[in-house]
């Protein structure tokens, strides 16, 4: 008997609600004559973000090779970090997922169809006595959020929302099923970008940017002269590709594996995508072809040059669409260039940004927030718990605030009390840290040598042994590749030396205080203009193309020093205080004589919300049940 037949046999009032028994479905898939199954207890070390309390429902968790704890597995979407552990030999349980994801599992990963069960969207289903509802996650094709209504004693139900990976959008608030989960017991939240620094643009704005660049440069160079490369995952970023094809009136060239995925998604007619390179100047490449994105972006111009020479183009323009590349505070879209190569870092993410996460939690007002990404939540660590709690202060049910950490693992009251004591200590340390500020002093009090435009070290920074000359140059050059062109060599040297020659820390420190560094160069430009006005024969110049190097570096660095000594100009110094806080502090001290000449500019308008996109072109996800292999 098939899995679908078993579901039909156990259906109660099927017209109203489909009722499923995962154990019976699993036994049927195994073709077993046994009528019952027993599983060992789920161990306390099992990641709490991957299972629903008071059930045996395991979410995006297929990597436990030796012991099966359940017959009920849920897959939120078809990305490798979620389906890792699945293979054609899978036989540990039934995989519940959306219709589209089931097709990808069967057609791409070759999972035996009898172990895959597609559930409908926006239609309640009873699985092992629990109500389960799948709603759109706005992440990648087939991605869903999972809503669970779990019965407990005395007829009381617990409600849980597992977002999987998702990008919040306003229409989610209109979903009647999700509205029914306002005040839920917990939300398992995709905290990929749970950081106040991650306020990147909407998907629509990022897509518009990619389309505009392709259209502008394509018209400027003409066909077969400039090659556009768009980095994507095996499944994902289809929104960008479809819009570039539609609005630039061009096909998109993909390789065989990507085309296999696209056919499952309904794009096999050849109108949008092609495997023939001669049909398009816009090609899709693997995620790491243009460079490494983590922990900071490192371009790979060597590979770009090889591709350009091999394919016979004059110029190559690449796009890396991910929130991880959101590194510029003044401009939303960064560009790294070298010779005839450009790489556009486009913060087009399929994960919710920081503001969207807070908006979603505010809407649902859950009793607990259980992060699913970013920190090792198998261990109770007070610092991590307190940091997470502060992100959602006032947004969760305050009556259950003390229970927040119980979502991280099963602890006791003494542990929570200890966490609260540690949290208070952390807050005191944070306040002390924020009180530290380096005040800008009058230039006649400065003693800056001709090659010293350094910022002040952090109070906790410690100088380490300076590396050898060759290693030092390597670190400086690798750091330079990750920073805007206008950054001077001395600024880079100060960054890496004050970061103990740690490139990741140096890059992170730069983008935390980019405005200050930019103001240094801006002040020099003002000083340079004044110098030229008074001395027309002055040879001072500031390169406008490419990073400052060699003799240009000396000119810039020397004259930056001159600026710092000028009685009429002051150089902004780096401190632990953020630009926004420093501005407020400056306003409070407005009655003092010392004032900064530089003004902080807003980083842009508030993040707009995103809207529904892409569903019309996809196969119907509303149907559920067993998924047969396609021919």
Order of alpha helices (4+ residues) and beta strands (2+ residues): alpha-beta-alpha-beta-beta-alpha-beta-alpha-beta-beta-beta-beta-beta-alpha-beta-alpha-beta-alpha-beta-alpha-beta-beta-beta-beta-alpha-beta-beta-beta-alpha-beta-alpha-alpha-alpha-alpha-alpha-alpha-alpha-alpha-beta
